[in-house]
């Protein structure tokens, strides 16, 4: 009676993973594929909105950079509201002048160059945000499938430990084994049930994460066949990856270009601008008029602009150093991702024969223990080995897909829109 009650409590711990484990659809119908999840995430998630707004702000900044300085109009009155003959306005002189600033040294083109560099950086930020979103959704999708697989394995382990408990109790009742065998079997069954419940909670958590990215479509079944087939392909030698132009390096390259444009702008600021003035003066006393012309040039006595040029040059040097660091990090992380992918692929290929052997060993141990040919420790060891082998196969597939996703993120290149300036 106790065995039957334990089996009834342990059986339906997590129905969804068991269903997912038993079928391997290739996509379509009610199956949410990875491509569909990525498309839905592009509509639902706000992860790229800030980068998209940044492009608009940078383009507006270019419009501002193209503008020329505004002219000004001035009205000056002299020889008025004084004493003697200058008590009123009878002897006053009124000058109306029009002033036009003239930029020299290529300041306007330098400002536009800085704005263009910022637009390019904004496009890079958008491409990086989209790649990060793709990576996050892929990792969430892989985690959801892997958690369902682990929950199915945990549920199968509960069923196995429940059956082992039944066998142990039967043998104890007939006096073939010591009561300690029953207690060990109870401990294993309780442990397996706890692990299965934890696995079911993990399924709920990973599904909730995927729903945040994809929406309600994430509640559908996931593409289990993709999880298996893609990870089982043999890997050949990796071709060298040219990191130039990849997203891993594009940000540092854009920063270096912006710093170079900033240095050009700082140098242009050292050239003084002219202000041309033309106006007319009316002499109230004689009712005569005369033209007034003027040119004003700032004197760089206290600020020659050299300090700003030095600062911009050091910023340029820093950006170039960051670019070299980014190149080093890109090569290192790409090599690490390739190594992780290849190790995981090897583990995936090895998991199938290992799982076959572990399953057969557990079956033989279960039969042998039921017939009194094997000690219980042999059975427990075989069951634990089977559980670990199943989990290792799932972990290897998840690690493979995660490594491939990271590698795609690192080696992704800017689109034509991201390359425009």
C-alpha positions in Angstrom: 0.0 0.0 0.0 2.8 2.4 0.8 4.5 1.6 -2.5 1.4 2.4 -4.4 0.9 5.7 -2.6 4.5 6.7 -3.2 4.1 5.9 -6.9 0.9 7.9 -7.2 2.4 11.0 -5.5 5.6 10.9 -7.7 4.1 10.2 -11.1 2.6 13.4 -12.4 5.1 15.9 -11.0 5.6 17.8 -14.3 3.5 16.7 -17.2 4.7 19.3 -19.7 8.3 18.3 -19.8 7.3 14.6 -20.2 5.2 15.6 -23.2 8.0 17.7 -24.7 10.5 14.9 -24.2 8.3 12.3 -26.0 7.8 14.3 -29.2 10.3 15.9 -31.4 8.5 18.2 -33.9 10.5 20.1 -36.5 8.5 23.3 -36.3 5.2 24.6 -37.6 1.7 24.4 -36.2 1.7 25.1 -32.4 5.5 24.8 -32.2 7.4 28.0 -31.4 10.7 27.8 -33.4 13.7 29.8 -32.5 13.3 32.0 -35.6 9.8 32.7 -34.7 10.9 33.5 -31.1 13.5 35.9 -32.4 11.0 37.6 -34.7 8.4 38.0 -31.9 11.1 39.4 -29.6 11.9 42.1 -32.2 8.3 43.3 -31.9 7.7 42.9 -28.2 10.8 43.8 -26.3 12.0 47.4 -25.8 15.7 46.4 -25.8 16.5 48.3 -29.0 14.3 51.4 -28.5 17.0 53.4 -26.8 19.5 52.6 -29.7 16.9 53.6 -32.3 16.2 56.8 -30.5 20.0 57.4 -30.4 20.1 57.3 -34.2 17.4 59.9 -34.4 19.2 62.1 -31.9 22.5 61.7 -33.8 20.9 62.6 -37.1 19.3 65.7 -35.5 22.8 66.6 -34.2 24.1 66.6 -37.7 21.4 69.0 -38.7 22.5 71.3 -35.9 26.2 71.0 -36.9 25.3 72.1 -40.4 23.9 75.4 -39.2 25.9 78.6 -39.6 26.2 81.3 -36.9 23.3 83.7 -36.8 23.8 87.3 -37.8 22.9 90.0 -35.4 21.4 93.6 -35.5 22.5 96.2 -33.1 21.1 99.7 -32.4 23.4 102.2 -30.5 22.6 105.7 -29.4 25.4 108.1 -28.4 25.5 111.7 -27.0 22.0 111.5 -25.4 20.6 112.1 -21.9 23.7 113.9 -20.7 24.2 117.5 -19.6 24.3 120.8 -21.5 23.5 120.4 -25.2 23.4 116.6 -24.7 20.5 116.8 -22.2 18.0 115.3 -24.7 18.3 113.6 -28.0 18.9 116.7 -30.1 22.7 116.1 -30.4 22.5 112.3 -30.4 24.0 109.9 -32.9 22.1 106.7 -33.7 23.8 103.7 -35.3 22.0 100.7 -36.7 24.4 97.9 -37.6 24.2 94.4 -39.1 26.9 91.9 -37.9 27.7 88.7 -39.7 30.0 86.1 -38.0 32.3 84.4 -40.5 33.7 81.0 -39.4 37.2 80.2 -40.5 39.4 77.1 -40.3 36.8 74.6 -41.4 34.9 74.6 -38.2 31.6 73.8 -39.9 32.9 70.8 -41.8 34.7 69.6 -38.7 31.4 69.8 -36.7 29.7 67.8 -39.5 32.5 65.2 -39.4 31.9 64.8 -35.6 28.2 64.5 -36.2 28.7 61.9 -38.9 31.0 59.9 -36.5 28.3 60.0 -33.8 25.7 58.8 -36.4 27.9 55.9 -37.2 28.3 55.1 -33.5 24.6 55.2 -33.1 24.1 52.7 -35.9 26.7 50.5 -34.2 24.9 50.7 -30.9 21.6 49.7 -32.6 23.3 46.7 -34.3 24.9 45.7 -31.0 21.5 46.0 -29.2 19.9 43.8 -31.8 22.7 41.2 -31.6 22.5 41.3 -27.8 18.7 40.8 -28.0 19.2 37.9 -30.3 21.7 36.3 -28.0 19.5 36.8 -24.9 16.4 35.3 -26.7 18.4 32.3 -27.9 19.8 31.7 -24.5 16.4 31.9 -23.0 15.0 29.5 -25.6 17.8 27.0 -25.0 17.4 27.3 -21.2 13.6 26.6 -21.5 14.1 23.5 -23.6 17.0 22.2 -21.4 14.9 22.8 -18.2 12.1 20.7 -19.7 14.5 18.0 -20.6 15.9 18.0 -17.1 12.5 17.9 -15.6 11.5 14.9 -17.8 14.7 13.1 -16.7 14.0 13.9 -13.1 10.5 12.6 -13.4 11.8 9.4 -15.0 14.2 9.0 -12.1 11.3 9.4 -9.7 9.5 6.5 -11.4 12.7 4.4 -11.3 13.3 5.0 -7.6 9.7 4.3 -6.9 10.0 1.0 -8.6 13.2 0.2 -6.8 11.5 1.0 -3.5 8.8 -1.5 -4.4 11.3 -4.1 -5.2 13.2 -3.4 -1.9 10.1 -3.7 0.2 9.1 -6.9 -1.5 12.5 -8.5 -0.8 12.5 -7.2 2.8 9.0 -8.6 3.4 10.1 -12.1 2.3 13.4 -11.8 4.3 15.6 -11.8 1.3 17.2 -8.5 2.2 17.9 -6.4 5.2 15.5 -3.6 6.2 18.3 -1.1 5.5 17.7 -1.7 1.8 14.2 -0.4 2.2 15.4 2.7 4.0 18.0 3.4 1.3 15.4 3.1 -1.3 13.1 5.5 0.6 15.9 8.0 0.8 16.6 7.8 -2.9 12.9 8.1 -3.7 12.5 11.2 -1.5 15.7 12.7 -3.0 14.5 12.1 -6.5 11.1 13.6 -5.8 12.7 16.7 -4.4 14.9 17.1 -7.4 11.9 16.6 -9.7 10.0 19.3 -7.9 12.9 21.7 -8.2 13.2 20.9 -11.9 9.5 21.7 -12.4 10.0 25.1 -10.7 13.0 25.7 -13.0 10.8 25.0 -16.0 8.3 27.6 -14.8 11.0 30.1 -14.3 12.7 29.6 -17.7 9.3 29.7 -19.4 8.5 33.0 -17.6 11.8 34.5 -18.8 11.0 33.4 -22.4 7.5 34.9 -22.2 9.1 38.3 -21.2 11.1 38.2 -24.5 8.6 36.6 -26.8 5.1 37.1 -25.3 2.3 34.6 -25.0 3.7 32.6 -27.9 6.4 31.3 -25.6 3.7 29.2 -23.9 3.6 26.9 -26.9 5.7 23.8 -27.3 9.3 24.4 -28.3 11.3 22.9 -31.2 12.8 19.9 -29.5 14.2 18.5 -32.8 16.3 21.6 -33.3 17.7 21.1 -29.9 18.9 17.6 -30.8 19.7 17.8 -34.5 21.7 21.0 -34.6 23.9 19.9 -31.7 24.7 16.6 -33.2 26.6 17.8 -36.3 30.3 17.0 -36.4 32.5 20.1 -36.4 35.4 20.5 -38.8 38.4 22.8 -38.4 37.3 26.4 -37.7 38.2 28.9 -40.4 40.1 32.0 -39.2 37.8 34.8 -38.3 38.6 38.4 -39.5 37.6 40.4 -36.5 37.7 43.7 -38.5 34.2 44.8 -39.1 32.6 42.6 -36.5 30.3 43.9 -33.8 32.9 42.9 -31.2 35.2 45.6 -32.7 32.8 48.0 -34.4 32.1 50.0 -31.2 35.8 50.7 -30.5 36.4 51.5 -34.2 33.5 54.0 -34.2 34.8 55.6 -31.0 38.3 56.0 -32.5 36.7 57.7 -35.6 34.7 60.0 -33.4 37.8 60.9 -31.4 39.7 61.6 -34.6 36.9 63.9 -35.7 37.0 65.6 -32.3 40.7 66.3 -32.7 40.0 67.9 -36.1 37.3 70.1 -34.5 39.6 71.2 -31.7 42.3 72.2 -34.2 39.8 74.2 -36.2 38.7 76.1 -33.1 42.2 77.6 -32.9 41.6 79.7 -36.0 39.9 83.0 -34.9 36.6 83.8 -36.5 35.8 87.2 -38.1 32.7 89.3 -37.4 31.9 91.7 -40.2 29.8 94.8 -39.4 28.0 97.2 -41.7 25.5 99.8 -40.6 24.3 103.4 -40.9 24.7 106.3 -38.4 22.2 109.2 -38.2 23.4 112.5 -36.8 20.4 114.1 -35.1 21.9 117.6 -34.9 22.4 117.9 -38.7 20.0 115.2 -39.8 22.9 113.7 -41.8 23.6 110.0 -42.3 26.8 108.0 -42.7 27.8 104.4 -43.3 29.7 102.5 -40.6 31.9 99.4 -41.4 33.8 97.3 -39.0 35.8 94.0 -38.6 36.3 92.3 -35.2 38.8 89.5 -34.5 39.2 87.8 -31.1 42.6 88.0 -29.6 43.7 84.6 -28.2 45.6 86.0 -25.3 44.3 83.7 -22.5 42.9 80.8 -24.4 44.7 79.9 -27.6 42.9 76.6 -28.0 46.2 74.6 -27.6 45.0 73.0 -24.4 41.8 71.8 -26.1 43.8 70.3 -29.0 46.1 68.5 -26.5 43.0 67.1 -24.7 41.5 66.0 -27.9 44.7 64.3 -29.0 44.9 62.4 -25.7 41.3 61.3 -26.2 42.2 60.1 -29.7 45.2 58.2 -28.3 42.9 56.6 -25.6 40.3 55.6 -28.2 43.0 54.0 -30.4 44.4 52.1 -27.4 40.8 50.9 -26.6 40.5 49.8 -30.2 43.6 47.6 -29.9 42.3 46.2 -26.6 39.0 45.5 -28.3 40.8 43.6 -31.1 42.7 41.5 -28.5 39.5 40.8 -26.6 37.5 40.0 -29.7 40.2 37.5 -30.9 40.3 35.9 -27.4 36.6 35.6 -26.8 36.0 34.3 -30.4 38.6 31.6 -29.8 37.1 30.8 -26.4 33.6 30.5 -27.9 34.9 28.2 -30.7 36.6 26.0 -28.1 33.5 25.8 -26.0 31.4 24.9 -29.1 33.8 22.2 -30.1 34.0 20.7 -26.6 30.2 20.7 -26.3 29.8 19.1 -29.8 32.2 16.4 -28.7 30.3 15.8 -25.5 27.0 15.7 -27.5 28.4 13.0 -29.8 29.7 11.0 -26.9 26.4 11.3 -25.0 24.5 8.9 -27.2 26.6 5.7 -26.8 27.1 6.7 -23.1 23.4 6.9 -22.6 22.8 3.6 -24.3 25.4 1.9 -22.1 24.1 3.5 -18.9 20.5 2.6 -19.7 21.4 -1.0 -20.3 23.5 -1.1 -17.1 20.6 0.2 -15.1 18.2 -2.3 -16.6 20.6 -5.2 -15.8 21.2 -3.9 -12.3 17.5 -3.6 -11.6 16.8 -7.1 -12.8 19.7 -8.6 -11.0 18.7 -6.9 -7.7 15.2 -8.1 -8.1 16.5 -11.6 -8.5 18.9 -11.3 -5.6 22.0 -11.5 -7.8 23.3 -7.9 -7.2 23.8 -5.9 -4.1 21.6 -2.8 -3.7 24.6 -0.5 -4.0 25.2 -1.8 -7.5 21.6 -0.8 -8.4 21.9 2.6 -6.8 25.2 3.3 -8.5 23.8 2.3 -11.9 20.7 4.5 -11.4 22.7 7.5 -10.4 25.1 6.9 -13.3 22.1 6.8 -15.7 20.7 10.0 -14.2 24.1 11.8 -14.5 24.5 10.6 -18.1 21.1 11.9 -19.1 21.8 15.3 -17.5 25.2 15.5 -19.0 23.7 14.9 -22.5 21.2 17.8 -21.9 23.9 20.0 -20.5 26.2 19.3 -23.5 23.4 20.3 -26.0 22.6 23.4 -24.1 26.3 24.4 -23.9 26.7 23.8 -27.6 23.7 26.1 -28.5 24.9 28.7 -26.1 28.4 28.7 -27.5 27.1 28.9 -31.1 24.9 31.8 -30.1 27.8 33.6 -28.5 30.0 32.9 -31.5 27.3 34.4 -33.8 27.1 37.4 -31.6 30.9 38.0 -31.6 31.4 37.4 -35.4 28.2 39.3 -36.5 29.0 42.2 -38.9 27.3 45.5 -39.5 24.6 45.5 -42.1 24.6 48.0 -44.9 22.5 50.3 -42.8 24.9 50.1 -40.0 27.8 50.9 -42.3 26.4 54.1 -43.7 27.8 57.4 -42.5 
